[in-house]
Amino acid sequence: MTAGFETLRWREAGGRSPPALVLLDQTRLPEEERRIPCADVESVAEAIESLRVRGAPAIGVAAAYGVALGAWHGIGSGCMRATVDGAVERLGRTRPTAVNLFQALDRMDSALEEAAGLADVEVYHRLVAEARGLQAADADLCRRIGEHGAALLEDGDTVLTHCNAGALATAGWGTALGVVYAAAESGKRVHVYAGETRPLLQGARLTSWELQRRGIAVTVICDGAAGAVLRDRGVDCVITGSDRIAANGDVANKIGTYGLALMARARGIPLYVAAPTTTVDPELATGDRIPIEERAPEEISNGFGRATVPEGVSVYNPAFDVTPHELVSAIITEHGISRPPYAGSLPGPGKGA
């Protein structure tokens, strides 16, 4: 089962056209499938900040190509290193929570170091190759995560998910939704409840769009209906993705995940987190140290162009929350299924299970 669409694609320079990172603009879905070419660092950074491209793995890959675009614009300038350093710095300021972003930028910085002394054009090609490698690796990680996680699902299972952790959030077929796709590929029938995911409706707009395209049965629910659905609708498990996982198994994911985890625990329903080991941050002992992005209040007060909060009323808009490890039944990575206790046993970046 393939994605059926490209979340991001690298376009090489040709004729008078510069290279570009071509993105499926996720702010336009589900109404319009619009692809936008990003031909410089700032346009990639804006796309990440505005959620035209989103999801921890996809952000990392997009940022890597953004660094390569910085190198393209540094060719012949006499200051290639400074230009690329500036690209890394700018892209590193886009979104603070997803650790994949910073790991990808570190990889690009290392590739730049290894290319020291080469001609500018060769440096650029080395960085493009590194970004391509990150993209291919993420696609492979997604498939492996899905295949491991599919073992947790039985034919006829009902899954509840939150936000979007599918092909739109990665360079492959996704993490949480990758588990569903792998199960379907093996012949299992799976029904998915997708929480709408306030305030930007990633579940309603994106997750349902993906699942429908793949012929997976999906029902969208209001976030506030999750408790009743867990109680009354025969949900077998909750599966989410993650933007950063601490060494002890604390999980940062889209705001609302913590509350969903508490409700699942109250009903005795397992919560599984599907994420590549690039999402594991071994430098953070616990989730208390995960930086939580706070986004513009207008996403709540004027969401989708209409005022929904009286003028002058304060708004708090964290993009993520942290679910304590004791509420997480298992973490699915490309190396397999990890179960509590996670401290010391959770695979980290580049490590096996």
N, C-alpha and C positions, 0 to 999 in steps of 0.2 A: 504494500500500500504506500503510494507516494503522497507528498503533500498536496499536489494538484495545483499549486501556485508557488511563486517565489516571494518570500518575505523580503529578501535582499539579494542583489546580484551585482557583481563587479563588471563594469563596462570599460574595456581597454580604450586607450586613445586611438583615434582613427581619423585621418584627414585633418580637418581643422577642429575636430571635436576633442576636447581634453578627456582624460579618464574620469569616471564618475561612479559613485555608489548609487545604484538605482534601488529605491525603497518602495514597497507597497505602503502607501500612506494610511496608517491604521486609524487616523482621526476621521477618515471619510467612510469607513465601513460601518454598517453593512450596505449603505445606500450606493456607494460608488467605489469601484476598484480603480483607484488612481495611483499611478507610479510616478515618483518624483526623482529626478537625477540630482544628486548632491556632488558638486564638482570642486568643493573646497572644504577646508576644515570647519569653518563657521557654519556652513549649511548642514554638515553632519551633526555638529554640536546642537544646533537648533532643532534638528529632527529628533534627537535623543531627548532634549529638554521638553519639547512639546508633545512627546509620545507618538510621533509619527512612526518611530520604531521603538519598541519597548519589549520588556522581558529580559531578565538578567543575561542569558547567553547571547541573545541577539544584540543587546547593547554592546557587549564585549567585542563581538565580531564587527559591528558597525564602527566602533571606535578604532579598531585596528586598521580598517580601510581608511578611516579619517586620517590616521597618521601617515599612511601611504600617500594620500592626497597632499598632505603637507609637504612630503618629500618631493612630489611632482612640482609643486610650486617653488621649491627651493633649488631646482636644477639651474645651474649657471649663476646663482646669486652670490656665490662666494661665502655663503653662511648656511650651508646645508644643516649642520648640527644645530645651530640656533633655531632654524626654522622648524625642524622636527621637534626639538625640545618645546618650542612654543605650542605646537600641535598637541603634544602629550599633555602639557599643562592645561590647555583650554578644554580638552576632552575630559580630563580628570575632574573638572569642575561642574560637569553636567548633572550627574545624579550620584548621591553619596552612599546609598545603601547597598547596591548590587556589587559584590566583591569581584564578579567576573570582569567588570569594566577595568578595574585596577590591575588584575592579573593579565589581561590582554595588553594593557598599556606597558606593563613591565616586560612582557614578551617582545613587544615592538622595540622597546628601548634596548633590550639585550641584542636584538637583531641589528640595530643601528650600531652598537658597539662592535659587533663582529664584522661589520662592513667598513669599519674605519680604514681610511686610506684608499678606498676604492673611488672610482669616478662617480660623480653625482648620479648619472643615469643608472649605473650598476647598483648604487645604494637604493634608489627608488625601486628597482626590480626586486632586490632582496626583500624589501619591506612588503611589496605586493605579495611575494611568495609566502612570506610569514603570515600575512592576513588570510591568504587562501588556505594555508595549512590549518589555521584556527577554525575557519569555516568548515572544512572537511572533517576536522576532529570533532566538532560539535555535532555534526550530523551523525557521525558514528556513535558518539556518546548517547545521543537520544535513542537510537535503535537499541543499543544494549540495555539502557534503562528500561525501555518499554518491554523488552523480552524478559528481563528479570521480574518486573512488576506484574506482568500478565499472569504469572503463576499464582498471584494473590487473588485473582478473580475467577469466579466460576461462571459457567454458562447460565445466562439469565440474571446476572447480578445487576443491582442498581447502585450507581455511584453518584455522590454529590461532590461537586468541585466548586472552587471559588476563584475568581479572576480568570486569567487566561494563561495557561502554561502548555500551549500547543505549538504548532508550527509557526504561528505568528510571533511567538516569543523566543524562538530559537532559529538555528540554521538547519534544523532537521525536522522531524515530525512532532517534536515536543517532549516534555518531561511527564507531567501528570496526564496529559491527553495522549502522550506516547504510549503509556500503559494501556489505555483504552484501545488505541489503534492496534497495538500488538495483540491484544486479546481478540479483537475482531478479526484480525488477519489469521488467527489460529482457529477461527470458526465459532468463537464464543459470542453470544448475543449479550450486549451491554446497553443499559439505559442510563443516561446521564441527566441529572438535575444540575443546571448551571445557575448559581447565584448571580443576580444581575451585577453586583459589585459596584456599589456607589463610591464616589460620585460620578465617575466617568464611564460606568456601565461596560467594563471590559468583558464581563461574562455574558451580558445580554447582546452586545454588539459583535463581539469577536469569537468567544467560545462557541456560541450557538451557530455562528456563520461557518466556522471550521467543521463542526460536527455534522451539520446539515450537508455540506459539500461531500462528506465522506460516507453519507448514508447511515450515520449513527443516530439512534433515537435520542432526542434531546428535548428537555422541558426547561424553560427559563422560569425562575422564581424570584420574587422580591427577596432581598437579603433578610428582611424581617420574618420571612416565612420559613427560614431554615429549621428552626426548632420544631415547628409543626410537621414539616416534611420528614425530619429525622424520626419523629414519633409515629407518624401515621402512614408513611408511604413506602415502607419496606426497604429503606436504604441499607445496603450491606456494608458500605465503607465510604469514608471521605478521602479524596486524594487531592492534594494541592502541590504546587511547585514551591520554590523558595528563591529568595534573592541573596540570602546569606545564612549560613549555618555555623554556629559557634562550635568549638571543640567538644562541648558537653552535650551537643544535640539540640540546643535551643535554636528555634527556627524563625527567621524574619521572612514574612510574606505579606501580601496585600492586606491592608487594614480590614479587619473583620475576621481574619483567620483565627485569632485568639478566642474570640467569642464562639466561633463555630467549633473549635476544639473543645471548649468547655461543654457545649451542648452535646457533642458526640460522646464525650466521656460520661456524661450523665445518663445517656441512653445505652451505654455499653457498646458503642459502634467504633471500630478502629479508625484512626486517622493515620494515613500514610502520606509521607512527603517524598516526592520524586524530584531528584536534582543531581546534576553531575558533580563530581568531586571538586570541580573548579568553583563551586558555590560554597564549599567548606572553607572556613577561615580559621586555620589552626592557631593563628596568633591571638584570637579572642577566646578566652577561657569560657565565658558565658555570654548569653545574649544581652546582658545589661550594657555591654560595651558596643553593641551594634549601632552605628549612627542611623537615625531615622529621619528620612527626608520629610520636610513639611512643605506642602505645595500651596499655590496661591489660593486665598480664600474665595476668589471668584469662581473656582471650580464647583463650589457648593452654593454660593449665594447667587450666582448668575449662570448656572450650568446650562449649556446648550442654548444660550442666548436669551433666557428669560429669568427675571428676578424671582427668586424663591425664598429669599430672606429679607426682612425689612432693612432698609438702609440704616446704618449705624449700629446694627447688631454684630457683635464679634463672632468670628468663625475660627475654629481649629480644624486643620485639614492635614493630619499626618497621612502619608502615603502607605505606611507599613505598620505592623505591630509585631511583637515577638511572642511566639508560642513556646512556653517552657517545655523542656525535653520530656518531662514526665507525662505530658499529654500526647506525645507522639508515639504511636504504636510501632512504626518501622520507618526507616529512611532507605529509599531505593536509589542506589547509584549505579553507575556502569559496571561496578565490581560485584554487585549483588545486593542482597537485602540485609541491612544492619538493624539490629534490635537492641533495646536497652540492656545494660548500660552503654551509652555511646562514648563516654570519655575514654580515650585511649584505644578504642576499637573502630571508630568511624574513619573510613579511608579519607585521606586528604589529597590535595592536588598532586597528581603524579605518583600516587601510592596505590598499591593493590589492597584487596580486602584482607 
